[in-house]
Amino acid sequence: MSSLLNNSGHWQQRARETRRLADSVDDQEAKQTLLKIAEEYERLARRAASRDGRDDRDDRDERDRNGHTA
């Protein structure tokens, strides 16, 4: 389990998947809930990256290019 906690790529992927799901949902309350969950996945990714000593700016830049903000 600790390996997943320290794997920023895992949490970034979960955030991307959750945002894609949110994009497909018509219910605004469900959409907002999914977007909040995606933000929490991003927070976990940043924490994992900081524990790993990685700089996650490249991943943020990619999200920005895809129209999603952190």
C-alpha positions as CSV (number, residue, x, y, z in Angstrom):
1,M,0.0,0.0,0.0
2,S,2.8,2.5,0.8
3,S,4.1,2.1,-2.7
4,L,0.8,3.5,-4.1
5,L,0.8,6.3,-1.6
6,N,4.2,7.4,-2.9
7,N,3.4,6.9,-6.6
8,S,2.4,10.4,-7.9
9,G,1.7,9.0,-11.3
10,H,-1.0,6.7,-9.9
11,W,-2.8,9.6,-8.2
12,Q,-2.4,11.8,-11.3
13,Q,-4.0,9.0,-13.4
14,R,-6.9,8.7,-11.0
15,A,-7.4,12.4,-11.1
16,R,-7.5,12.3,-15.0
17,E,-10.0,9.4,-15.0
18,T,-12.2,11.1,-12.4
19,R,-12.2,14.4,-14.5
20,R,-13.1,12.4,-17.6
21,L,-16.0,10.8,-15.7
22,A,-17.1,14.3,-14.4
23,D,-17.1,15.6,-18.0
24,S,-19.6,12.9,-19.0
25,V,-22.0,13.5,-16.1
26,D,-25.0,15.7,-16.6
27,D,-26.0,16.0,-12.9
28,Q,-24.3,19.2,-11.7
29,E,-24.0,18.0,-8.0
30,A,-22.4,14.7,-9.1
31,K,-20.1,16.6,-11.4
32,Q,-18.9,18.9,-8.7
33,T,-18.4,16.0,-6.3
34,L,-16.3,14.2,-8.9
35,L,-14.2,17.3,-9.5
36,K,-13.6,17.7,-5.8
37,I,-12.5,14.1,-5.7
38,A,-10.1,14.7,-8.6
39,E,-8.6,17.7,-6.7
40,E,-8.0,15.4,-3.7
41,Y,-6.2,12.9,-6.0
42,E,-4.1,15.8,-7.3
43,R,-3.3,16.7,-3.7
44,L,-2.2,13.1,-3.0
45,A,-0.1,13.2,-6.2
46,R,1.7,16.4,-5.0
47,R,2.4,14.9,-1.6
48,A,3.7,11.7,-3.2
49,A,5.9,13.7,-5.5
50,S,7.3,15.8,-2.6
51,R,8.1,12.6,-0.6
52,D,9.8,11.2,-3.7
53,G,11.7,14.5,-4.3
54,R,10.2,14.9,-7.7
55,D,9.0,18.1,-9.2
56,D,5.5,17.7,-10.7
57,R,5.5,20.9,-12.7
58,D,5.6,18.9,-16.0
59,D,2.4,17.1,-15.0
60,R,0.7,20.4,-14.1
61,D,1.7,21.8,-17.4
62,E,0.1,18.8,-19.2
63,R,-3.1,19.2,-17.2
64,D,-3.2,22.9,-18.2
65,R,-2.8,22.0,-21.9
66,N,-5.7,19.5,-21.5
67,G,-7.9,22.2,-20.1
68,H,-7.9,21.1,-16.5
69,T,-6.5,23.1,-13.6
70,A,-5.0,21.7,-10.4
